[in-house]
Every structure is written in structure tokens, then in C-alpha cells.
Amino acid sequence: MRLLFLSLFLLLFNLKAEKIVVLTFDDSVKSHYTFVAPLLKEYGFNATFFITEGFSFHKRKDLYMTWEEVKKLHDQGFEIGNHTKAHRNVKKMTKDQLRQSLEHIEKQCKKHGIPKPTSFCYPGYATDPKALSVLKDMGYNLARAGGNKASKVGKEDLLLLPQAFDAKPKSTLDQFKKALDQADAKHIPILTFHGVPDIEHPWVNTDPEKFKSYMKYLKDNNFKVIALRDYPLN
């Protein structure tokens, strides 16, 4: 009886420890390299950083990463995903324009010794059937869209995965916990962040101290934190 109790306890503990969430970061913001990545490494978390050369990427290197810094994120084990060349709405692009936009980021990755991305993030969360066609043709396995619910493992279009949490300035730890409460054997919450902080786009800013509280909660509650590339494909 004692052995059975111990076995059940270990089983329940392992199930609890295997609550999975996906961490994603959009827009190539400098703070991803200077602040976010070191904290994630401290906690043993993985994540996907979706790279675009949109906004002030070329003019404000105090606000946006260099490609050398993006490469260092890859070297640290993080996934580098594709967020298009200029962060244009895919609904307003032709198939050829979208393909060229994706290829630009792929070429930059190759130039800097980063593997070809296989994960994509829709700029502004806008989706379009033609984008699905292009992504499939170009070998993308996974794509994150918008939304506010956990993804259902084995039930979602892998190129239209919903997000469960989209961090904003007024987001709270309780809202963060509510998104994470959806995590179980059949559901994986995908969490979206922009800059920590985000100077150019304050409407998607996350305060660094608040971000620390989010990450501490994940660690204290035994979440397994993965990159999008590690999302189950079946």
C-alpha cells in the first residue's frame, strides 16, 4: 500500500511538472537580448523570438537588436522565428510579396549563421488563406496568430495557433495566471510579449518588474516553458 501511494504521488507530481507553455517575443526589440534572454536562461526557460526588420529596426539600434545579437540568441538555444521583413499585414500582400518578405528574413538568418526559420508569427495577428498556402509551400511548420485561449493539442491548424495571453501595460498577474490555468494534458497556452520594455510601441509595453513576476510564477509553479518549434506536431 505504501509503495502504491508513493507511485501515485510521483505520477501526480510528474503530471503537475509537465504543464507546458510556449513563450514568444515579437518585433526584434533590444530588450529581448539585454533583459529577457538573461532572465530566461536563469530560469532554464526556452522561447521563440520573432524577427522583423520593420519599424525603426535600421535607424534605432538603441531600440532594436542587431543581427549579431539575434545570432547570439540562437547560440544560447532560443528559436529564431520569421515575422516578415517589414511587419506588413498579410491581408494587404500578394503571395509573391509575402514570399519575398519571408525570404528576406531567411536570407538574413543564413547570412548570420542562423537556421532557416520554421515558425512564423502574423504581423498584427491578421491571417489570410493565401498566407497559409505560402507558409506551407515554404516549409513552415507552425505559426502563431492572435486570440485569447490555450491551443488544443491535436485539434488546431498548426499554422493558425491561438495565443492565450497578449501582454499589455495594464495586464495583471491574475490575468497571466488565468491564461496559465488552461494548461493541462490537452491544452498548451501560448504567451505573447513584445518589448520588456517596448519604447517605440508603449501600447504593447511590459514593465520589466512585472515581467519578472510572470517568469517567477512560471518557475514556482513548475511549468515547462518551451519554444514554439517544440510544440507537438501531431
N, C-alpha and C positions, 0 to 999 in steps of 0.2 A: 504493500500500500504506500509506504514511504517513497519507494522508487517510482511508482506511478505518479504520485503527487509532484515529485521533482521533475519528471519528464514533462508533465503538463505545464508546470511553471516555466521551464526552459522554452517550451514551444510557444507559450503566450508571450514570453519576453522577446523571442526572436521575431514573432509576428509584429509586435509593437515597434521593434527596432527597424523593421523593414518598411515603415511608412515612407513612401517616396515622393519627392517633389522635384520639379525641374526649375532651375534658376536661369533667367535670361536677362540680358542687358542690351539696350538698343542705343545706336547712334554714335558709337566711337568716342564717347566723352572721355576727356583726360582723366577724370576721377576714377574711371574704371581701372586704369593702370596704377594710379598713385595711391588710391584709398581702398577700392573694392577688392582688387585681387589679393593684396596682402592679408586682408581680413579673412577672405575665403580660404586662403592657404592655411592660416592659423587654425581654422575650424575643420580643415580637411574636406571642404566642400568643392564640388565642381560646378561649372556653369558654362553657358554659351554667350559669347559676345558677338552681337550682330553689327557688322561693319558697313558703313556707308561713307562716301566722300561728299555727302550733301551738307547743307547749312554752311557754316564757316570753316569747314574742315581744312581748307588750304590756306586760309588767311589768319586764323586764330589758333595757333598751335599751343597757346596757353590754355585753351578750352578743349581742344580735340587731340587725340593721340596721333603720334607719328606712326608710320607703318613699321618702323623698328620696334616701337612699343607694342604694337599689335603682335608682332612676331614673338616678343618676349612673353606675351600672354599664352601664345601657343606653346612655347617652350616650357612653360610652367604646367602644361597639361590641360589648359582650358580649350574649349571648342571655339573656333572662329567661324561664324556663320555669315551668310550673304544678306545684306539689307538694301541692295541695289546701289548703283553709282551715285545717284543724286537724290534719293529718297522721294521719288515721284510716285503718285498714286497709280497703281497698276491699271485701274479702270481707264486712265487717260493715256495709256501707252498701247501701241500696236504690239503684236507678238515680236516683230523684229526689234522694236525699240526696247522691249523688256529683255529680250535675249542679249542684246548688246550691253544693256545695263548690268546684267548678271555677269556677263563675260568680262567686263571691265574689272569687277572685284576679283573674279577668278584669276585674271592675269596678274593683278597686283599681289595676290596671295602667292602665286607661283614665283613671281619675281623676288619675293622676300622669304622664300623657303617655307611657306605655309601650305598644307594640303588643300586641294580643291574642296570648297565647302559643299556639304551635302544637306545642310539645314538652311532654311530661309525664313525670313520674317517680313510680313507685309507692311510696307510703309503706311502709317496712319490706320492700320488694321483693315484697309479696304481690300476686298477679294474680288476675283473675276474668273469666270470659267476659262478664259484664254490663258490666264496665268497658270492654272493647273496644268494645262496642256504643255506649256513651255517648261515648267518645272519638271514634269515627268520626262520630257524629251532630253533635258539637260542633266538628268541623273540625281535630282534632289529627292531625298527620302522622306523628309519631314519639314513641315512649315507651321509656324505659329501665327494665328490670326488674333482677333480680339475676343471679347466676351467676358463673362464673369462666373464661370463654372469650371469644375475639375473635368479633365478629359476622362472618357470611359475607355479603358484599355480594351482593344479589340473591337470597338464599336465606332470609332471615329475615322473619318477620312484623314489619313496621316499628313496630308497637305493642307488641312484646314483645322488644325488642333486649336481648341479654345484656350484662352488664359483664364485662370481662376482669380488672379489678383493683379491689378494695374496700379502701381504705387503713384500717389499724387501727394502734393504738400499737406493736404488735410486728411490723408489716410491715417488710420489709427492701428495700434497693436491689436485691438479687438477685431477689427476688420481683417487684419492679417490672420489672426487665429481662426476666424470663421472660414476663410478660404482653406486653411490647412485642415480644418475639421472634416473636410470632404475626403481626405486621403484614406484609402483602405486598399484591400487586395485588388479591387476593380477600378479604382479611380486614382489618377495622378494629377494633382494641381500643378499647373504651370504658372510661375510667378514672373511678372514683368516689371523691370526697373529701367529708368533712364539714368540721368546723371545723379551722382551722390557726392556733391550737389550737381545740379544742372543750371549753370549760369545763364546760358543763352535762351533756354526754354524753361522759365520758372514754373510754368503750369504743370510740368511733369517732374519737378524737383523733389528729391528725397533728402531730408536733413541727415547728415552723417550719424548723429547720435541716435536718431530714430532707426536708421538702417542697422546700427549695432544692436539695438534691442530686438529687431526682427531676426537677425542672424543668431543671437544668443538664444532666442526662443526655439529656433530650429535645432540648435545643438542640445539644449537642455531637455528637449522632448524626443530625442533620438530619431530625428528624421534623416533619411538617406537623401542627400542632395546631389543631383546629377545634372549633367549637360543634356541638351535636347537630343544629341546624337545617340544617347544611351536609352532613350525611350523605347519600349518594346515595339518591335515592328510587326509582330503577329498578335 
